[in-house]
Every structure is written in C-alpha cells, then in structure tokens.
Amino acid sequence: MISNFTEYFAGFTTGAIALRLLFAAVLGCIIGLERATKHHPAGMRTFALVCLGAAASAIVNIYLGTAFGAGRTDLSRIPAGVVSGIGFLGVGTIIITGKNQVRGLTTAAGLWTTATLGIMLGSGMFEISLILFVLIFSTMFGIARISRVQEKYNRYIGLYMEIDKTMTRSVYDYINVCGYELSSIEKKRDKTLKGSDIVLILMMDLKKRRNHAEILSEVSQLEGVHYLEEV
C-alpha cells in the first residue's frame, strides 16, 4: 500500500503533482505554526508559501528536463536558485535590536530548511521528505524546549540595564562580591532616558550554572537600577 502510494507520488501525472503541492503547503504550514505561536513575522503563511514555491520550482525543473532533455537543461540551476533566494528572504527576518540582541536566526534557518523540504517534495521524494519534516518539526518544537532550559541555567549571562550613572559602582561591587567575572561591558547614553540614567550592557561569567531568574532578581534590587532584562 505504502509502496504503491510512493510510486504514485513520484510519478509525473497531474494528480501526483497536485498531491506534491498539497503536501508542501500543509507541511510548510505546520512548521510555521511554531514561529506563529511566538509572534514572529514569518509564520504559517510564510512557511507554507516558501515550501509550496520551492516544490513548484522543483516540478518545473523536472518538466524542463523531461521536455528538453537532461543534456540540454541544467537540472541543478532552479533548485540552486531557490536555495540562494531563500537565503536573501531569511536575511530579512534577522534583526539586531537596540539592546544588541540578535533575533530571527531560527526563523531564517527554518525558512531555508523548509525550502529544501519543498524541493524534495516537488521532486517526488515522499519518504525522505517525511523524514526531513519530522526532523525539522522535532528541532523547532522539541529542541526549543531543551534550549530554553539550557539558557535558563547557563553559566554565562548578558544583562541590559538602565541605571543612574552615579550608582554604577553598586553593580561592580555586586559582581566582585559574588565572584563573577565581567567578560564585557558597554556603557552608553540613550536620549530616550530621563535624568541621569545611562545604559549598561554586561556579559558575565558566573563561574557555575545558576538560575538566571535569581540573578535578575538580585541585580534588580541594586540601588539605582531602574530597568533590567536579560539579553
């Protein structure tokens, strides 16, 4: 049964092509669900369209090879163009915030990998496509949870704080008392801040794994700290 479906899926009939496009749209949409739940700009529709477009490109590539002969057509050109084009689309999802946070890398990687999935579906590689889909889905949903736990108890922590410039000494004293190592510090004046507040962006080595929520609670209680978040 499965073998017959796989053979049908790999065929180049109208029904098989429609099935490939349908699978590409549905699987791309499911992958985009994880991004959508986190309110990223590239969500279900973006991932579905990327996978669908890549699948359609692969189908056109096969058609050209069949119509004009493999010897007269470069069968790698369209897939290569899709992969490169998605790279530019992915760059558009990557931003660096004013707090020196890089956001969008997972979305960009997800778009690129989903395009590869679309190419495989468009080429009729049903079983391998399902394996890739499961791996993408597991990575974006399952490993994300493991990653959050790892980040929560990481030995290294980055802090963005808005603090009265006359009270910065309290931060250095806290670091010395706790035995932490200051890896880097950036101090700057933000025009949007009122009074004598400045911005401090710190990277610290805690020397051991600690719950970052505890660190944030301790630093937020230091004199002069008016705003604090992890970066």
HELIX and SHEET records of a PDB file:
HELIX    1   1 ILE A    2  ALA A   10  1                                   9    
HELIX    2   2 THR A   14  THR A   37  1                                  24    
HELIX    3   3 MET A   44  PHE A   68  1                                  25    
HELIX    4   4 ALA A   70  ARG A   72  5                                   3    
HELIX    5   5 ARG A   77  VAL A   91  1                                  15    
HELIX    6   6 LEU A  105  GLY A  122  1                                  18    
HELIX    7   7 PHE A  126  PHE A  137  1                                  12    
HELIX    8   8 SER A  138  ILE A  143  3                                   6    
HELIX    9   9 ALA A  144  LYS A  152  1                                   9    
HELIX   10  10 LYS A  165  MET A  167  5                                   3    
HELIX   11  11 THR A  168  CYS A  178  1                                  11    
HELIX   12  12 HIS A  212  SER A  220  1                                   9    
SHEET    1   A 2 ILE A  95  ILE A  96  0                                        
SHEET    2   A 2 VAL A 102  ARG A 103 -1                                        
SHEET    1   B 4 GLU A 181  LYS A 188  0                                        
SHEET    2   B 4 ASP A 197  ASP A 205 -1                                        
SHEET    3   B 4 TYR A 156  ASP A 164 -1                                        
SHEET    4   B 4 VAL A 225  GLU A 230 -1                                        
END                                                                             
